Amino acid sequence: MRLNSFDSVLDITYGMDAMLDGLLLHFMTENNLEYTIDPAKNATREQIRFMVALGDHELYAPCSDWMFLQLLKPGLPPELKHEYLQQWRGFIRLARTYCPDRYIRKRLIALARHKFRMALASPIMIPSRLMKRFNTIFMSQSGVDDPYADLRRELNAKASDIVEGESFDKLINVCAEMEPGCRRIDEIRYRIDMLEIERLMRLSSSTDFWKPEEFTSQTLEECDLEQENGVEEGFRKVASVVASRSADPLRILFMPKRSGGLILDIQLIRALLRLGHKVVLALKEGFFFDSPTYWDAESDPVLAKHLSDAFFVSNDKLTKNELLDLMRRHNFIVISDGNRERFNPYRCNVSFARAWKECDLIIAKGEGKYRRMIQTSHEFTRDIVSYFRDDKGKFHLYFKPKAEVAHKFSEAYITGKANEIIAEMRQAKTEGRTVMFYSGVIGSVPGQVATAIKVMTTFVEYLREQLDKVYIINPAEHFEEGMDADDLMYMWERVQRSGYIDVWRFQTHSDIEKSFELMGEKVPPVWTGKDSTYSTGCTKEMHIALDMQKLHRELQIIGPSPEKFFRRREYGVGKFCDVAIDTCE
């Protein structure tokens, strides 16, 4: 199959051609992005789908359409060679500037040269991934963990001086002539809010190419923001999202570009907070040149001062419950994205992926993120605002709406469904009925969700016929298409911790065998021997059941013994099928 026969990267999928599948797998493995090869470093497909709207067999590459097609072409196209050479030159500058030991410098350059020649001989690696490898070589061989730490502190200090000066205040707060025809105060307020956001976006992006010595009042005064034009439509779209009078407060994930500019980004974040929105600021996990890292505030008192009211989240594997609880308690939180690249969903940590999923809007600053989010045919699960300045200083702003197929179950919607079930349980208790919760396998057998629902429903109906005055909750009857494991576990935990459950029954292999008997079928091999201990979701529920039994001693737990559950860890991120059985840590 010829690659030039594709009009879009969306047409390149698994299962079309065995030779193409081999090439795509070669691309994924050589870029170290394949989950099945390295599950400790790479995200599952389900976690990727928190961010990227993927079809069943669709492949996502963390780069622009142009780059992906270049990498899949045979040979080494001149344009791709140029991209590789840029990464090589960047590494050489890094090594010569920050590795003073001549012998070590020669050694790490020699090692990197071998890697570079391999990349040129078989050009399948994304250039930014090659740079990531170079950076790892530099840090491991030179002993310098973060060569740009001092530069980032200097940029932040210079930017802080600007923000606290008169020139910045004048540039942001100078009054503009109100448009004629304005008849309402809230219209004026709306325009002022949006004008402030626009000015801050333009100004913060102006600093992207400034050297530390250029962070001065004179340079700032030379920024003629009012004369810039060409992106009015983009700002109207942004305004319709963040400054609309009718809009509910949003959860916004903000991805900055560069230290120094980050100090101005924080002023933009504060403008969004004043509008009532909640903001999650995502910083890099480690060294990526002048990009701010999660750890910078520990050694940079200037940055620490500007983020003094933000809540830093150190857990990189937040559950949905934990994340939503933090968002309720804090308007401004800071997380790590888990990687040292521009934007790579395969290497993002769980907390970042869940923050993306739970937020309503992504604001991504920088041309690198523009290439990976806007210059790709892939759609994402959340609205994206991308803005940057090119190397000529021209300001660009783009709005990419979320995919039509992407559906967000709001916290209020999920909580409402849980409260409905809790109300039914409460009513059953007042009628003198025993409340039973039935936990069973729903998605822990891959590809068997429909069968699992049928198995559970059949057995629960059998129990309802056998047991008098018992109200049985069957999770399979409340399954809603589109909800992933995160949504369902969040909903059911609220129900399970309500205190209304009298009997908690966990599915046994006998239950499953009885269900197939009632359905007039033999037990298929894939279901033989299965029970609730096979499910990581049920394992989590057993932990909850034991917690509730400590509070309500009369709670009866029926089914396999708790010890049989605890061979399993947390349920897979966004998955219905389990993570693999592993030794308990």
C-alpha positions in Angstrom: 0.0 0.0 0.0 1.5 3.4 -1.1 1.7 6.1 1.6 1.1 8.8 -0.9 -2.3 7.4 -1.6 -3.6 8.8 1.8 -5.2 12.2 1.8 -5.2 12.4 5.6 -3.3 10.7 8.5 -6.8 9.8 9.7 -6.9 7.3 6.9 -3.8 5.5 8.2 -5.2 2.9 10.5 -4.3 -0.6 11.8 -5.8 -3.6 10.1 -5.8 -2.2 6.5 -2.6 -3.9 5.3 -0.2 -6.2 7.1 2.8 -4.4 5.7 1.4 -1.1 6.8 0.7 -2.5 10.2 4.4 -3.6 10.4 5.5 -0.1 9.5 3.2 1.6 12.1 4.4 -0.8 14.8 8.0 -0.1 13.8 7.2 3.7 14.2 5.7 3.2 17.6 8.4 0.9 19.0 11.4 2.9 17.6 9.9 6.0 19.2 9.4 4.1 22.5 5.7 4.9 22.5 4.2 1.4 22.4 2.4 0.5 25.7 2.7 -3.2 25.3 6.5 -3.0 24.9 7.1 -0.6 27.8 4.0 -0.2 30.0 5.9 1.4 32.8 6.6 4.5 30.7 3.8 4.7 28.2 0.1 5.4 28.6 -2.5 2.9 27.8 -4.7 3.5 24.7 -7.6 4.2 27.1 -5.6 7.0 28.8 -4.7 8.5 25.4 -8.4 8.6 24.7 -8.9 10.9 27.7 -7.1 13.5 25.4 -7.4 12.3 21.8 -10.6 11.3 20.1 -9.5 8.0 18.6 -11.5 5.4 16.6 -11.1 1.8 17.4 -8.2 1.1 15.0 -6.9 4.7 14.6 -3.2 5.4 15.3 -2.2 8.6 17.0 1.3 10.0 16.5 2.4 12.9 18.8 3.5 15.2 16.0 2.0 17.2 13.1 0.5 15.6 10.1 3.4 16.8 7.9 6.0 15.2 10.2 4.1 11.9 10.5 3.9 11.5 6.7 7.6 12.5 6.3 8.6 9.8 8.8 6.6 7.1 7.0 8.2 7.9 3.6 11.0 5.7 2.4 14.5 7.2 2.5 15.4 10.5 4.1 13.5 13.5 2.6 15.6 16.7 2.7 13.0 18.5 4.9 13.2 15.7 7.5 17.0 15.8 7.4 16.8 19.5 8.1 14.7 18.8 11.2 17.2 16.2 12.4 20.1 18.5 11.9 18.3 21.2 14.0 18.2 18.8 16.9 21.8 17.8 16.4 23.0 21.5 16.4 20.9 22.1 19.5 22.5 19.2 21.3 26.1 20.4 20.3 25.3 23.9 21.7 24.1 22.3 24.9 27.1 20.1 25.3 29.7 22.8 24.5 28.0 25.4 26.8 27.2 23.3 29.9 29.8 20.5 30.0 33.1 22.1 31.0 35.0 18.8 31.3 36.6 18.3 27.9 36.9 14.5 28.1 33.4 13.9 29.2 32.1 16.3 26.6 33.9 14.4 23.8 32.6 11.1 25.2 28.9 12.2 25.3 29.1 13.8 21.8 30.7 10.6 20.4 27.9 8.6 21.9 25.2 11.0 20.6 26.8 10.9 17.2 26.3 7.1 17.0 22.6 7.6 17.9 22.3 10.4 15.3 23.8 8.3 12.5 21.4 5.5 13.4 18.5 8.0 13.1 19.7 9.2 9.7 20.2 5.7 8.5 16.7 4.6 9.5 14.7 7.9 9.8 11.6 6.8 11.7 12.1 8.7 15.0 10.2 11.9 15.6 12.9 14.7 15.8 11.8 15.9 19.2 12.0 12.3 20.5 15.6 12.2 19.2 16.3 15.5 21.1 14.8 13.8 24.2 17.3 11.0 23.8 20.1 13.5 23.4 19.1 15.3 26.5 19.0 12.1 28.5 22.5 11.3 27.2 23.7 14.7 28.3 22.3 14.5 31.8 23.4 10.9 32.4 26.9 11.4 31.1 27.7 15.0 32.3 26.1 14.7 35.8 24.3 18.0 35.1 20.6 17.4 35.9 19.3 20.8 34.7 21.7 23.0 32.8 19.0 25.7 32.3 18.0 26.1 35.9 19.9 29.3 36.4 18.6 30.8 33.1 15.0 30.0 34.1 15.5 31.7 37.5 17.0 34.8 35.8 14.2 35.0 33.2 11.6 34.8 36.0 13.3 37.4 38.1 13.5 39.8 35.1 9.9 39.2 34.2 8.8 39.7 37.8 10.5 43.1 37.8 8.5 44.0 34.7 5.2 42.8 36.1 5.7 44.9 39.2 6.7 48.0 37.2 4.7 51.0 35.9 5.1 50.2 32.3 3.3 46.8 32.6 0.5 48.4 34.6 0.1 51.1 32.0 0.2 48.7 29.0 -2.4 46.3 30.5 -4.7 48.8 32.2 -4.7 51.8 30.0 -8.3 52.7 29.1 -9.5 52.1 25.5 -12.3 54.0 23.9 -15.6 52.1 24.5 -17.4 51.1 21.3 -20.4 53.3 20.5 -23.7 51.8 20.9 -23.0 50.1 24.3 -26.1 50.2 26.4 -25.4 47.9 29.4 -22.8 47.9 32.2 -22.3 44.1 31.8 -21.5 44.6 28.2 -18.8 47.0 29.2 -17.5 44.6 31.8 -17.5 41.8 29.3 -15.4 43.9 26.8 -13.0 45.0 29.6 -12.5 41.4 30.7 -11.8 40.2 27.2 -9.5 43.2 26.5 -7.4 42.4 29.5 -7.1 38.7 28.5 -6.2 39.7 24.9 -3.5 42.1 26.1 -2.0 39.6 28.5 -1.9 36.9 25.8 -0.3 39.2 23.3 2.2 40.5 25.8 3.2 37.2 27.4 3.9 35.7 24.0 6.0 38.7 23.1 8.6 37.5 25.7 9.0 34.1 24.1 12.2 35.1 22.3 13.5 37.7 24.7 16.9 37.2 26.3 17.3 38.1 30.0 18.8 41.5 29.2 15.7 42.4 27.1 13.3 42.2 30.0 13.3 45.9 30.5 10.7 48.7 30.7 12.0 50.1 27.5 11.5 46.8 25.6 8.0 46.5 27.1 7.0 50.1 26.0 8.0 49.2 22.5 5.3 46.5 22.4 2.5 48.2 20.4 -0.3 45.8 21.2 -3.1 48.0 20.0 -1.7 48.1 16.5 -1.7 44.3 16.1 -4.5 42.7 14.2 -5.5 39.7 12.2 -6.8 37.4 14.9 -10.0 39.1 15.8 -12.1 36.0 14.9 -9.9 33.9 17.2 -10.4 36.3 20.1 -14.1 36.3 19.5 -14.1 32.5 19.9 -12.0 32.7 23.0 -14.4 35.4 24.4 -17.4 33.2 23.7 -15.8 30.5 25.9 -14.1 32.3 28.8 -15.9 35.7 29.1 -19.5 35.1 28.1 -21.9 36.5 30.6 -24.1 33.3 30.3 -21.2 30.8 30.6 -20.8 28.7 33.7 -17.4 28.8 35.4 -14.9 26.6 33.5 -12.1 24.3 34.5 -9.1 25.4 32.4 -5.9 23.4 31.9 -3.1 25.9 31.1 0.2 24.8 29.4 2.8 27.5 29.4 5.9 27.7 27.1 8.8 29.4 28.7 10.2 30.7 32.0 10.0 34.5 32.2 6.9 34.4 30.1 5.4 32.2 32.8 5.3 35.2 35.2 3.1 37.0 32.7 1.1 33.8 32.1 0.3 33.8 35.9 -1.2 37.3 35.4 -3.4 35.9 32.7 -4.4 33.0 35.0 -5.3 35.5 37.7 -7.6 37.3 35.2 -9.3 34.0 34.5 -9.6 33.3 38.2 -11.3 36.7 38.7 -13.9 35.6 36.1 -14.7 32.7 38.4 -12.9 29.9 36.5 -10.7 27.3 38.0 -7.2 26.8 36.6 -4.8 23.8 36.5 -1.3 24.9 35.6 0.7 22.0 34.0 4.5 22.3 34.2 7.3 20.0 33.0 8.5 17.1 35.1 12.1 17.8 34.3 14.6 19.6 32.1 13.3 20.7 28.8 15.5 23.7 28.1 13.8 27.0 29.2 10.4 25.4 29.8 9.3 25.8 33.5 9.4 22.6 35.5 7.2 21.6 38.5 10.3 21.7 40.8 11.4 25.3 39.8 9.4 26.9 42.7 11.5 25.0 45.2 14.7 26.7 44.2 13.3 30.0 42.7 12.0 32.4 45.3 10.6 34.7 42.7 8.5 32.0 41.1 7.5 30.7 44.5 6.2 34.2 45.4 4.0 34.4 42.3 2.6 30.9 42.9 2.2 31.3 46.7 -1.6 30.9 46.5 -1.5 27.9 44.2 -1.8 24.4 45.5 1.0 22.1 44.3 -0.2 18.5 43.7 2.7 16.0 44.1 0.7 12.9 43.4 1.1 12.0 39.7 -1.5 9.2 39.8 -4.5 11.0 41.2 -7.8 9.2 41.1 -10.9 10.9 39.7 -12.3 11.4 43.2 -9.0 12.9 44.4 -8.7 15.3 41.5 -12.3 16.5 41.7 -11.9 17.0 45.4 -8.8 19.1 44.9 -10.6 21.2 42.2 -13.5 21.8 44.6 -11.2 23.0 47.4 -8.7 25.0 45.3 -9.3 27.4 42.4 -5.6 27.3 41.3 -3.6 24.1 41.3 -0.2 23.2 39.8 0.6 19.7 38.5 3.4 18.0 36.6 2.6 16.8 33.1 5.0 13.8 33.7 7.3 14.3 30.8 10.2 16.3 29.3 8.7 17.1 25.9 6.6 19.7 24.2 3.4 17.6 24.3 3.3 13.9 24.2 0.1 12.1 25.5 2.0 8.8 25.5 4.3 10.1 28.2 1.9 12.2 30.3 1.2 11.0 33.8 -2.2 9.9 35.1 -2.8 13.1 36.9 -2.3 15.2 33.8 -4.5 12.9 31.7 -7.3 13.1 34.2 -6.9 16.9 34.5 -7.3 17.1 30.7 -10.4 14.9 30.9 -12.0 16.8 33.8 -11.3 20.3 32.4 -13.5 22.1 29.9 -10.8 24.1 28.0 -7.1 23.7 27.2 -5.0 26.8 26.8 -1.7 25.8 25.1 1.0 28.4 24.6 3.9 28.0 22.1 4.4 27.1 18.5 5.5 23.5 19.4 2.2 22.8 21.0 0.4 24.4 18.0 2.1 22.0 15.7 1.0 19.0 17.8 -2.5 20.1 18.6 -3.6 22.3 15.7 -1.5 21.0 12.7 -2.9 17.5 13.1 -6.0 16.1 11.6 -6.7 14.3 14.9 -9.3 15.8 17.1 -9.2 16.2 20.8 -11.7 15.6 23.6 -11.6 19.2 24.8 -11.7 22.7 23.2 -8.2 24.0 22.7 -7.0 27.6 22.5 -3.5 27.7 21.0 -1.5 30.9 20.8 2.1 31.9 20.1 4.4 34.2 18.2 6.5 33.1 15.3 10.2 33.9 14.9 9.2 37.1 13.1 7.2 38.3 16.0 3.8 37.9 14.5 1.0 36.8 16.9 -1.1 33.8 16.1 -4.2 32.5 17.9 -6.3 29.4 17.0 -9.4 27.8 18.5 -9.9 24.1 17.9 -13.3 22.8 19.1 -13.5 19.4 20.7 -14.5 16.4 18.6 -18.2 16.1 18.1 -18.1 12.5 19.4 -16.4 13.6 22.6 -18.8 13.7 25.4 -18.0 14.9 28.9 -20.1 13.6 31.8 -20.0 16.5 34.2 -19.4 16.0 37.9 -22.9 17.3 38.5 -24.5 14.8 36.1 -22.6 11.8 37.6 -23.4 13.0 41.1 -27.0 13.4 40.1 -27.2 9.8 38.9 -25.6 8.6 42.2 -28.1 10.7 44.2 -31.0 9.2 42.4 -29.9 5.7 43.3 -29.2 6.8 46.9 -32.8 8.2 47.1 -34.1 4.8 45.9 -32.1 3.0 48.6 -33.3 5.4 51.3 -36.9 4.8 50.2 -36.4 1.0 50.3 -35.1 1.3 53.8 -38.1 3.3 55.0 -40.3 0.5 53.5 -38.5 -2.1 55.7 -36.7 -3.7 52.8 -33.1 -5.0 52.9 -30.8 -3.2 50.6 -28.3 -5.4 48.7 -25.5 -4.3 46.4 -24.3 -6.8 43.8 -20.7 -6.4 42.6 -19.7 -8.3 39.5 -17.5 -8.5 36.4 -18.6 -5.8 33.9 -15.6 -5.1 31.7 -12.8 -7.2 33.1 -13.1 -9.7 30.3 -12.0 -7.8 27.2 -14.7 -7.7 24.5 -17.3 -9.2 26.8 -19.0 -6.1 28.2 -22.4 -7.0 26.6 -22.2 -10.6 27.8 -21.1 -9.4 31.3 -24.2 -7.1 31.6 -26.5 -10.0 30.5 -24.9 -12.4 33.0 -25.3 -10.0 35.9 -28.8 -8.9 35.0 -29.9 -12.6 34.6 -28.6 -13.5 38.0 -30.0 -10.5 39.8 -33.4 -11.2 38.3 -33.1 -14.7 39.7 -32.2 -13.3 43.2 -35.2 -10.9 43.1 -37.5 -13.9 42.5 -35.9 -15.9 45.3 -35.5 -13.2 48.0 -38.4 -11.5 49.7 -38.4 -7.8 50.6 -34.9 -7.2 49.3 -34.0 -4.2 47.1 -31.1 -5.3 44.9 -28.9 -2.7 43.1 -27.5 -4.1 39.9 -24.8 -1.8 38.4 -25.3 -3.4 35.0 -28.8 -1.8 34.9 -27.2 1.6 35.3 -24.5 1.2 32.7 -24.5 4.2 30.3 -22.8 4.1 26.9 -19.8 6.5 26.8 -19.0 6.3 30.5 -15.5 4.9 31.2 -14.3 3.2 34.4 -13.3 6.5 36.0 -16.9 7.9 35.6 -18.5 4.7 36.8 -16.2 4.2 39.8 -16.7 7.8 40.9 -20.5 7.4 40.7 -20.6 4.0 42.5 -18.3 5.0 45.3 -20.8 7.8 46.3 -23.5 5.2 46.3 -21.5 2.6 48.2 -20.4 5.0 50.9 -23.9 6.3 51.5 -24.4 3.9 54.5 -27.6 2.4 53.2 -26.2 -1.0 52.1 -27.2 -3.9 54.4 -25.8 -6.8 52.3 -22.9 -6.5 49.8 -22.8 -9.5 47.6 -19.7 -10.2 45.3 -20.2 -12.4 42.2 -18.9 -15.9 42.5 -18.1 -18.5 39.8 -21.2 -20.3 40.9 -23.3 -17.2 40.2 -21.8 -17.0 36.7 -22.5 -20.7 36.1 -26.1 -20.3 37.3 -26.6 -17.3 35.0 -25.5 -19.2 31.9 -27.8 -22.1 33.0 -30.7 -19.7 33.3 -29.9 -18.4 29.8 -29.9 -22.0 28.5 -26.2 -21.7 27.5 -23.0 -23.5 28.4 -20.3 -21.5 30.1 -17.9 -20.3 27.4 -14.1 -21.0 28.1 -13.4 -17.3 28.6 -15.9 -17.2 31.5 -14.9 -20.5 33.1 -13.6 -20.0 36.6 -14.2 -16.2 36.6 -15.6 -14.4 39.6 -15.5 -10.9 41.1 -11.9 -11.4 42.3 -10.9 -11.3 38.6 -12.1 -7.6 38.4 -9.9 -4.7 39.6 -13.1 -2.7 39.9 -14.5 -5.2 42.3 -11.2 -5.2 44.1 -11.6 -1.5 44.7 -15.2 -2.1 45.9 -14.0 -4.8 48.3 -11.7 -2.2 49.9 -14.7 0.2 50.2 -16.9 -2.6 51.6 -14.4 -3.3 54.3 -14.1 0.4 55.1 -17.9 0.6 55.4 -18.1 -2.5 57.5 -15.8 -0.7 60.1 -18.4 2.1 60.3 -21.5 -0.2 60.1 -20.7 -3.5 61.8 -24.0 -5.0 60.7 -23.0 -4.8 57.0 -22.8 -8.4 55.6 -20.2 -9.1 52.9 -21.0 -12.3 50.9 -18.8 -13.8 48.3 -15.1 -14.7 47.8 -12.9 -13.9 50.8 -11.2 -10.5 50.8 -7.7 -12.0 50.6 -8.5 -13.4 47.1 -9.1 -9.9 45.8 -5.9 -8.3 46.9 -3.7 -9.8 44.2 -4.9 -7.0 42.0 -3.9 -3.3 41.9 -5.9 -0.2 41.0 -8.2 -0.5 38.0 -6.6 0.6 34.7 -6.9 4.2 33.9 -10.0 4.7 31.9 -10.2 1.0 31.2 -13.0 -1.6 31.7 -10.5 -4.4 31.3 -8.0 -5.0 34.1 -4.4 -4.1 34.5 -2.4 -7.3 34.7 -2.1 -9.2 37.9 1.1 -8.2 39.6 2.8 -8.8 42.9 1.3 -6.4 45.5 3.8 -3.7 46.3 
